[in-house]
Amino acid sequence: VTCDTDAEIDRVFGRLSDGGFVLMPLGAYPFSEKFGWVQDKFGVSWQLNLDKK
């Protein structure tokens, strides 16, 4: 999922990780300025990326 703002990625990551499991915490990685990977409480895996335009 591509997010447009810091606030959006923080909000979505927080909601998805509530009751779930963080696979990669939100942060800067060589491939992205801000990225996070989480498995929600239903077992669905989500990768979130901040799109800096």
HTML snippet that shows the backbone in 3Dmol.js (N, CA, C, O; Angstrom):
<script src="https://3Dmol.org/build/3Dmol-min.js"></script>
<div id="view" style="width:600px;height:400px;position:relative"></div>
<script>
const pdb = `
ATOM      1  N   VAL A   1       0.853  -1.163   0.000  1.00  0.00           N
ATOM      2  CA  VAL A   1       0.000   0.000   0.000  1.00  0.00           C
ATOM      3  C   VAL A   1       0.899   1.226   0.000  1.00  0.00           C
ATOM      4  O   VAL A   1       1.819   1.326   0.812  1.00  0.00           O
ATOM      5  N   THR A   2       0.640   2.148  -0.896  1.00  0.00           N
ATOM      6  CA  THR A   2       1.408   3.384  -0.955  1.00  0.00           C
ATOM      7  C   THR A   2       0.635   4.486  -0.243  1.00  0.00           C
ATOM      8  O   THR A   2      -0.527   4.745  -0.555  1.00  0.00           O
ATOM      9  N   CYS A   3       1.284   5.126   0.706  1.00  0.00           N
ATOM     10  CA  CYS A   3       0.685   6.222   1.468  1.00  0.00           C
ATOM     11  C   CYS A   3       1.281   7.546   0.997  1.00  0.00           C
ATOM     12  O   CYS A   3       2.422   7.595   0.537  1.00  0.00           O
ATOM     13  N   ASP A   4       0.502   8.614   1.115  1.00  0.00           N
ATOM     14  CA  ASP A   4       0.925   9.921   0.615  1.00  0.00           C
ATOM     15  C   ASP A   4       1.592  10.802   1.662  1.00  0.00           C
ATOM     16  O   ASP A   4       2.359  11.697   1.307  1.00  0.00           O
ATOM     17  N   THR A   5       1.316  10.569   2.959  1.00  0.00           N
ATOM     18  CA  THR A   5       1.863  11.434   4.011  1.00  0.00           C
ATOM     19  C   THR A   5       2.386  10.598   5.176  1.00  0.00           C
ATOM     20  O   THR A   5       2.014   9.438   5.349  1.00  0.00           O
ATOM     21  N   ASP A   6       3.259  11.219   5.968  1.00  0.00           N
ATOM     22  CA  ASP A   6       3.750  10.566   7.188  1.00  0.00           C
ATOM     23  C   ASP A   6       2.595  10.209   8.115  1.00  0.00           C
ATOM     24  O   ASP A   6       2.561   9.121   8.690  1.00  0.00           O
ATOM     25  N   ALA A   7       1.653  11.132   8.255  1.00  0.00           N
ATOM     26  CA  ALA A   7       0.510  10.897   9.145  1.00  0.00           C
ATOM     27  C   ALA A   7      -0.304   9.692   8.681  1.00  0.00           C
ATOM     28  O   ALA A   7      -0.745   8.883   9.497  1.00  0.00           O
ATOM     29  N   GLU A   8      -0.499   9.575   7.380  1.00  0.00           N
ATOM     30  CA  GLU A   8      -1.284   8.460   6.844  1.00  0.00           C
ATOM     31  C   GLU A   8      -0.591   7.119   7.096  1.00  0.00           C
ATOM     32  O   GLU A   8      -1.233   6.177   7.559  1.00  0.00           O
ATOM     33  N   ILE A   9       0.692   7.020   6.802  1.00  0.00           N
ATOM     34  CA  ILE A   9       1.387   5.740   6.995  1.00  0.00           C
ATOM     35  C   ILE A   9       1.441   5.371   8.475  1.00  0.00           C
ATOM     36  O   ILE A   9       1.312   4.198   8.825  1.00  0.00           O
ATOM     37  N   ASP A  10       1.630   6.362   9.349  1.00  0.00           N
ATOM     38  CA  ASP A  10       1.636   6.097  10.792  1.00  0.00           C
ATOM     39  C   ASP A  10       0.276   5.587  11.262  1.00  0.00           C
ATOM     40  O   ASP A  10       0.202   4.637  12.042  1.00  0.00           O
ATOM     41  N   ARG A  11      -0.803   6.219  10.788  1.00  0.00           N
ATOM     42  CA  ARG A  11      -2.160   5.845  11.188  1.00  0.00           C
ATOM     43  C   ARG A  11      -2.511   4.441  10.698  1.00  0.00           C
ATOM     44  O   ARG A  11      -3.005   3.615  11.465  1.00  0.00           O
ATOM     45  N   VAL A  12      -2.253   4.178   9.423  1.00  0.00           N
ATOM     46  CA  VAL A  12      -2.587   2.872   8.845  1.00  0.00           C
ATOM     47  C   VAL A  12      -1.763   1.767   9.503  1.00  0.00           C
ATOM     48  O   VAL A  12      -2.298   0.710   9.839  1.00  0.00           O
ATOM     49  N   PHE A  13      -0.472   2.006   9.686  1.00  0.00           N
ATOM     50  CA  PHE A  13       0.392   1.011  10.321  1.00  0.00           C
ATOM     51  C   PHE A  13      -0.080   0.725  11.745  1.00  0.00           C
ATOM     52  O   PHE A  13      -0.119  -0.431  12.168  1.00  0.00           O
ATOM     53  N   GLY A  14      -0.436   1.763  12.475  1.00  0.00           N
ATOM     54  CA  GLY A  14      -0.919   1.590  13.840  1.00  0.00           C
ATOM     55  C   GLY A  14      -2.189   0.768  13.914  1.00  0.00           C
ATOM     56  O   GLY A  14      -2.324  -0.102  14.774  1.00  0.00           O
ATOM     57  N   ARG A  15      -3.112   1.040  13.023  1.00  0.00           N
ATOM     58  CA  ARG A  15      -4.379   0.294  13.021  1.00  0.00           C
ATOM     59  C   ARG A  15      -4.179  -1.162  12.618  1.00  0.00           C
ATOM     60  O   ARG A  15      -4.768  -2.063  13.216  1.00  0.00           O
ATOM     61  N   LEU A  16      -3.353  -1.388  11.614  1.00  0.00           N
ATOM     62  CA  LEU A  16      -3.132  -2.764  11.155  1.00  0.00           C
ATOM     63  C   LEU A  16      -2.333  -3.587  12.161  1.00  0.00           C
ATOM     64  O   LEU A  16      -2.551  -4.792  12.289  1.00  0.00           O
ATOM     65  N   SER A  17      -1.417  -2.949  12.868  1.00  0.00           N
ATOM     66  CA  SER A  17      -0.583  -3.697  13.816  1.00  0.00           C
ATOM     67  C   SER A  17      -1.284  -3.948  15.147  1.00  0.00           C
ATOM     68  O   SER A  17      -0.831  -4.778  15.936  1.00  0.00           O
ATOM     69  N   ASP A  18      -2.388  -3.238  15.408  1.00  0.00           N
ATOM     70  CA  ASP A  18      -3.138  -3.441  16.646  1.00  0.00           C
ATOM     71  C   ASP A  18      -3.715  -4.857  16.657  1.00  0.00           C
ATOM     72  O   ASP A  18      -4.621  -5.165  15.883  1.00  0.00           O
ATOM     73  N   GLY A  19      -3.203  -5.699  17.515  1.00  0.00           N
ATOM     74  CA  GLY A  19      -3.636  -7.090  17.586  1.00  0.00           C
ATOM     75  C   GLY A  19      -2.925  -7.993  16.595  1.00  0.00           C
ATOM     76  O   GLY A  19      -3.191  -9.193  16.533  1.00  0.00           O
ATOM     77  N   GLY A  20      -2.017  -7.408  15.817  1.00  0.00           N
ATOM     78  CA  GLY A  20      -1.283  -8.178  14.818  1.00  0.00           C
ATOM     79  C   GLY A  20       0.177  -8.332  15.203  1.00  0.00           C
ATOM     80  O   GLY A  20       0.528  -8.330  16.382  1.00  0.00           O
ATOM     81  N   PHE A  21       1.019  -8.466  14.191  1.00  0.00           N
ATOM     82  CA  PHE A  21       2.441  -8.723  14.403  1.00  0.00           C
ATOM     83  C   PHE A  21       3.261  -7.885  13.427  1.00  0.00           C
ATOM     84  O   PHE A  21       3.028  -7.928  12.219  1.00  0.00           O
ATOM     85  N   VAL A  22       4.214  -7.130  13.947  1.00  0.00           N
ATOM     86  CA  VAL A  22       5.078  -6.296  13.109  1.00  0.00           C
ATOM     87  C   VAL A  22       6.216  -7.152  12.561  1.00  0.00           C
ATOM     88  O   VAL A  22       6.990  -7.732  13.322  1.00  0.00           O
ATOM     89  N   LEU A  23       6.307  -7.225  11.247  1.00  0.00           N
ATOM     90  CA  LEU A  23       7.367  -7.978  10.581  1.00  0.00           C
ATOM     91  C   LEU A  23       8.588  -7.097  10.321  1.00  0.00           C
ATOM     92  O   LEU A  23       9.725  -7.549  10.460  1.00  0.00           O
ATOM     93  N   MET A  24       8.355  -5.852   9.947  1.00  0.00           N
ATOM     94  CA  MET A  24       9.418  -4.847   9.791  1.00  0.00           C
ATOM     95  C   MET A  24       8.857  -3.534  10.318  1.00  0.00           C
ATOM     96  O   MET A  24       7.864  -3.038   9.786  1.00  0.00           O
ATOM     97  N   PRO A  25       9.465  -2.962  11.346  1.00  0.00           N
ATOM     98  CA  PRO A  25       8.941  -1.715  11.902  1.00  0.00           C
ATOM     99  C   PRO A  25       9.048  -0.566  10.906  1.00  0.00           C
ATOM    100  O   PRO A  25       9.884  -0.582  10.002  1.00  0.00           O
ATOM    101  N   LEU A  26       8.189   0.427  11.089  1.00  0.00           N
ATOM    102  CA  LEU A  26       8.263   1.616  10.242  1.00  0.00           C
ATOM    103  C   LEU A  26       9.628   2.254  10.388  1.00  0.00           C
ATOM    104  O   LEU A  26      10.117   2.461  11.499  1.00  0.00           O
ATOM    105  N   GLY A  27      10.229   2.560   9.272  1.00  0.00           N
ATOM    106  CA  GLY A  27      11.533   3.206   9.325  1.00  0.00           C
ATOM    107  C   GLY A  27      12.111   3.395   7.945  1.00  0.00           C
ATOM    108  O   GLY A  27      11.507   3.022   6.940  1.00  0.00           O
ATOM    109  N   ALA A  28      13.295   3.984   7.913  1.00  0.00           N
ATOM    110  CA  ALA A  28      14.016   4.195   6.660  1.00  0.00           C
ATOM    111  C   ALA A  28      14.800   2.927   6.321  1.00  0.00           C
ATOM    112  O   ALA A  28      15.455   2.334   7.178  1.00  0.00           O
ATOM    113  N   TYR A  29      14.720   2.532   5.067  1.00  0.00           N
ATOM    114  CA  TYR A  29      15.441   1.373   4.560  1.00  0.00           C
ATOM    115  C   TYR A  29      16.138   1.787   3.268  1.00  0.00           C
ATOM    116  O   TYR A  29      15.778   2.807   2.680  1.00  0.00           O
ATOM    117  N   PRO A  30      17.125   1.023   2.813  1.00  0.00           N
ATOM    118  CA  PRO A  30      17.832   1.407   1.586  1.00  0.00           C
ATOM    119  C   PRO A  30      16.913   1.589   0.377  1.00  0.00           C
ATOM    120  O   PRO A  30      17.231   2.347  -0.539  1.00  0.00           O
ATOM    121  N   PHE A  31      15.782   0.900   0.375  1.00  0.00           N
ATOM    122  CA  PHE A  31      14.865   0.949  -0.761  1.00  0.00           C
ATOM    123  C   PHE A  31      13.703   1.918  -0.569  1.00  0.00           C
ATOM    124  O   PHE A  31      12.916   2.125  -1.493  1.00  0.00           O
ATOM    125  N   SER A  32      13.582   2.517   0.622  1.00  0.00           N
ATOM    126  CA  SER A  32      12.451   3.405   0.891  1.00  0.00           C
ATOM    127  C   SER A  32      12.762   4.352   2.041  1.00  0.00           C
ATOM    128  O   SER A  32      13.418   3.977   3.012  1.00  0.00           O
ATOM    129  N   GLU A  33      12.284   5.576   1.915  1.00  0.00           N
ATOM    130  CA  GLU A  33      12.463   6.550   2.995  1.00  0.00           C
ATOM    131  C   GLU A  33      11.682   6.155   4.245  1.00  0.00           C
ATOM    132  O   GLU A  33      12.135   6.389   5.366  1.00  0.00           O
ATOM    133  N   LYS A  34      10.503   5.553   4.049  1.00  0.00           N
ATOM    134  CA  LYS A  34       9.700   5.073   5.179  1.00  0.00           C
ATOM    135  C   LYS A  34       8.873   3.882   4.710  1.00  0.00           C
ATOM    136  O   LYS A  34       8.070   3.990   3.783  1.00  0.00           O
ATOM    137  N   PHE A  35       9.082   2.746   5.367  1.00  0.00           N
ATOM    138  CA  PHE A  35       8.456   1.489   4.977  1.00  0.00           C
ATOM    139  C   PHE A  35       8.133   0.696   6.231  1.00  0.00           C
ATOM    140  O   PHE A  35       8.848   0.788   7.229  1.00  0.00           O
ATOM    141  N   GLY A  36       7.073  -0.069   6.186  1.00  0.00           N
ATOM    142  CA  GLY A  36       6.739  -0.973   7.273  1.00  0.00           C
ATOM    143  C   GLY A  36       5.990  -2.180   6.739  1.00  0.00           C
ATOM    144  O   GLY A  36       5.305  -2.103   5.719  1.00  0.00           O
ATOM    145  N   TRP A  37       6.131  -3.303   7.446  1.00  0.00           N
ATOM    146  CA  TRP A  37       5.482  -4.553   7.036  1.00  0.00           C
ATOM    147  C   TRP A  37       4.829  -5.136   8.270  1.00  0.00           C
ATOM    148  O   TRP A  37       5.481  -5.318   9.299  1.00  0.00           O
ATOM    149  N   VAL A  38       3.550  -5.427   8.171  1.00  0.00           N
ATOM    150  CA  VAL A  38       2.792  -5.895   9.326  1.00  0.00           C
ATOM    151  C   VAL A  38       1.828  -6.999   8.901  1.00  0.00           C
ATOM    152  O   VAL A  38       1.332  -7.020   7.775  1.00  0.00           O
ATOM    153  N   GLN A  39       1.579  -7.907   9.829  1.00  0.00           N
ATOM    154  CA  GLN A  39       0.542  -8.921   9.641  1.00  0.00           C
ATOM    155  C   GLN A  39      -0.591  -8.548  10.578  1.00  0.00           C
ATOM    156  O   GLN A  39      -0.391  -8.449  11.789  1.00  0.00           O
ATOM    157  N   ASP A  40      -1.790  -8.338  10.024  1.00  0.00           N
ATOM    158  CA  ASP A  40      -2.906  -7.908  10.865  1.00  0.00           C
ATOM    159  C   ASP A  40      -3.465  -9.063  11.700  1.00  0.00           C
ATOM    160  O   ASP A  40      -3.012 -10.201  11.580  1.00  0.00           O
ATOM    161  N   LYS A  41      -4.443  -8.763  12.535  1.00  0.00           N
ATOM    162  CA  LYS A  41      -4.991  -9.765  13.458  1.00  0.00           C
ATOM    163  C   LYS A  41      -5.703 -10.917  12.751  1.00  0.00           C
ATOM    164  O   LYS A  41      -6.006 -11.937  13.371  1.00  0.00           O
ATOM    165  N   PHE A  42      -5.969 -10.754  11.449  1.00  0.00           N
ATOM    166  CA  PHE A  42      -6.612 -11.813  10.678  1.00  0.00           C
ATOM    167  C   PHE A  42      -5.599 -12.642   9.883  1.00  0.00           C
ATOM    168  O   PHE A  42      -5.972 -13.582   9.181  1.00  0.00           O
ATOM    169  N   GLY A  43      -4.312 -12.285  10.001  1.00  0.00           N
ATOM    170  CA  GLY A  43      -3.265 -13.017   9.302  1.00  0.00           C
ATOM    171  C   GLY A  43      -2.912 -12.471   7.931  1.00  0.00           C
ATOM    172  O   GLY A  43      -2.112 -13.070   7.212  1.00  0.00           O
ATOM    173  N   VAL A  44      -3.503 -11.336   7.560  1.00  0.00           N
ATOM    174  CA  VAL A  44      -3.214 -10.723   6.262  1.00  0.00           C
ATOM    175  C   VAL A  44      -1.942  -9.885   6.375  1.00  0.00           C
ATOM    176  O   VAL A  44      -1.796  -9.089   7.302  1.00  0.00           O
ATOM    177  N   SER A  45      -1.032 -10.069   5.435  1.00  0.00           N
ATOM    178  CA  SER A  45       0.242  -9.355   5.423  1.00  0.00           C
ATOM    179  C   SER A  45       0.106  -8.059   4.622  1.00  0.00           C
ATOM    180  O   SER A  45      -0.437  -8.059   3.517  1.00  0.00           O
ATOM    181  N   TRP A  46       0.605  -6.952   5.189  1.00  0.00           N
ATOM    182  CA  TRP A  46       0.529  -5.630   4.560  1.00  0.00           C
ATOM    183  C   TRP A  46       1.915  -5.007   4.515  1.00  0.00           C
ATOM    184  O   TRP A  46       2.625  -4.982   5.520  1.00  0.00           O
ATOM    185  N   GLN A  47       2.293  -4.510   3.359  1.00  0.00           N
ATOM    186  CA  GLN A  47       3.522  -3.736   3.214  1.00  0.00           C
ATOM    187  C   GLN A  47       3.122  -2.303   2.891  1.00  0.00           C
ATOM    188  O   GLN A  47       2.395  -2.046   1.931  1.00  0.00           O
ATOM    189  N   LEU A  48       3.607  -1.382   3.705  1.00  0.00           N
ATOM    190  CA  LEU A  48       3.258   0.032   3.558  1.00  0.00           C
ATOM    191  C   LEU A  48       4.492   0.821   3.164  1.00  0.00           C
ATOM    192  O   LEU A  48       5.575   0.615   3.713  1.00  0.00           O
ATOM    193  N   ASN A  49       4.321   1.724   2.210  1.00  0.00           N
ATOM    194  CA  ASN A  49       5.425   2.529   1.719  1.00  0.00           C
ATOM    195  C   ASN A  49       4.978   3.983   1.614  1.00  0.00           C
ATOM    196  O   ASN A  49       3.870   4.273   1.163  1.00  0.00           O
ATOM    197  N   LEU A  50       5.851   4.889   2.035  1.00  0.00           N
ATOM    198  CA  LEU A  50       5.569   6.318   1.919  1.00  0.00           C
ATOM    199  C   LEU A  50       6.058   6.793   0.565  1.00  0.00           C
ATOM    200  O   LEU A  50       7.232   6.632   0.230  1.00  0.00           O
ATOM    201  N   ASP A  51       5.156   7.381  -0.216  1.00  0.00           N
ATOM    202  CA  ASP A  51       5.489   7.898  -1.536  1.00  0.00           C
ATOM    203  C   ASP A  51       5.841   9.372  -1.421  1.00  0.00           C
ATOM    204  O   ASP A  51       4.955  10.222  -1.326  1.00  0.00           O
ATOM    205  N   LYS A  52       7.124   9.673  -1.430  1.00  0.00           N
ATOM    206  CA  LYS A  52       7.576  11.069  -1.387  1.00  0.00           C
ATOM    207  C   LYS A  52       7.615  11.600  -2.808  1.00  0.00           C
ATOM    208  O   LYS A  52       8.408  11.146  -3.633  1.00  0.00           O
ATOM    209  N   LYS A  53       6.754  12.563  -3.082  1.00  0.00           N
ATOM    210  CA  LYS A  53       6.670  13.124  -4.438  1.00  0.00           C
ATOM    211  C   LYS A  53       7.521  14.351  -4.563  1.00  0.00           C
ATOM    212  O   LYS A  53       7.575  14.958  -5.632  1.00  0.00           O
TER     213      LYS A  53
END
`;
const viewer = $3Dmol.createViewer("view");
viewer.addModel(pdb, "pdb");
viewer.setStyle({}, {cartoon: {color: "spectrum"}});
viewer.zoomTo();
viewer.render();
</script>
